Amino acid sequence: MSDHAQAAAKACQRRFSRYRFDARIQVSVFREGLTATCWGRTSTLGQDGIGATLSGELRAGEVVSLEFPIPLPPHIMKLRAVVRYSEGLSCGFEFLVMTGEQKLMLHQVCVVLSNAS
């Protein structure tokens, strides 16, 4: 299957739209008794997940802590997520438990991003 066909298939499975989103992201994962942290750049953001290119490799299924800036107060989002796919340094994350406030904030950010594209 071509990259384009795979992307189209993934898009059909999504519950929420994805929007172009470029920001620095910090990802922390707890492995073998230690917390490993890597940095990267986000590529897309949706109400239920985020895509990023990182400085280190993760494995699908790992649970991580994410921290990235958003264009609305409080200007920083801290969430737990599961790695849904990892292809080289490119990863896709699905957000795990979120507060009502975090869900609302992500919705508002997605509205801002949708109007910007």
N, C-alpha and C positions, 0 to 999 in steps of 0.2 A: 504494500500500500504506500502511495507517495506521501510525502510530508503534508502536502495540501489536503489530501483525502483524510489523513489522520487528524489534522486540525479541524476539518469540517465535521468529522465524526465526534470528536470531543465536544465541539460547540453544540451539537445537537443534544448531547447528554447533559449539558449544564442547566441548572435551575435558574441562574442569574446571568445576565450579560457581563462581559468583561470589557474593561476600558483601558486604553493606553495610560500607563502610570509609571513615571520615571522618578525614583527616589532611592536614597541609600537605605539598605536594610541590614539589620543585625540578626543573625540566626544562631541560637544556642541549642545544643543537643547534649543530653546526658548519656555518656557511653562509658562502660567499664569503670564506673565509679568516679568519672571525671566529667566536667562540663567543657565541651569544645565549642568555641565560638568562631563563626566566620562572617564575613561581610559580603555584600554584593549590591546589585542594582535591581530594582523591581522593573517589570515590563508591563504587566497587566494587573488590574485589580477588579474584583467583583464583590458582591455582598457576602459571598461565602468562601472566597479564596483569593490567592495572589500567586503570580508567577514571578520568578526572579532568576538571575544568573549570579552564582555565588563564587567565592574564592576557595571553597572546599566542597568535597563531595558528600552527599547524603544518600541514604537508602530509602526506597519506598517503604512506607509503613512506620518510619521513625516519627516520634512525637517531638516537636521542637517548640521553642519560645521565639516569637518574632517581635521585633521592635522596628517601627518605621514611622517617618513623619507624615502627617496629613495636613491638607491646606485649611483646616478649620480647628478652632480650639477643641481639645487641649493641645493640638499640634503634634501629638505623639500617640501612636497606637501600639499597645502591647497585648499580644494575643498568643494563645497556644494553638498549634496547628499540627496536622499530620501530613507527612510527605506523600502526595498522591502519585507523583512520578518524578523520576530523576534520570535525566539523560545527559551524561557528562556533568557539566557544571550548571546546567539548566534544570530548574525544579519547579514543580507546581505544588502548592499547599492548599489544603482545605482547612478552614478555621474550625476549631472545636468549640467548646462551651464559651458563649459570649453573653455578656449582660445585655439587658434591654437597651442601656445607654450606648454600648458599643455597636449593637445592631443598628440603632438609629444613626449613629455617627457615620458608619460605613455606608448606609443608604444615602445620607446627605453628601458624602464625598463622591459617591458614584453619580449622583445628580450633577454635581459640579463638573466632574470629568466628562459626562455625556454631553453637557452643554459646550464643553471646550473642544470637542472633537468634530 
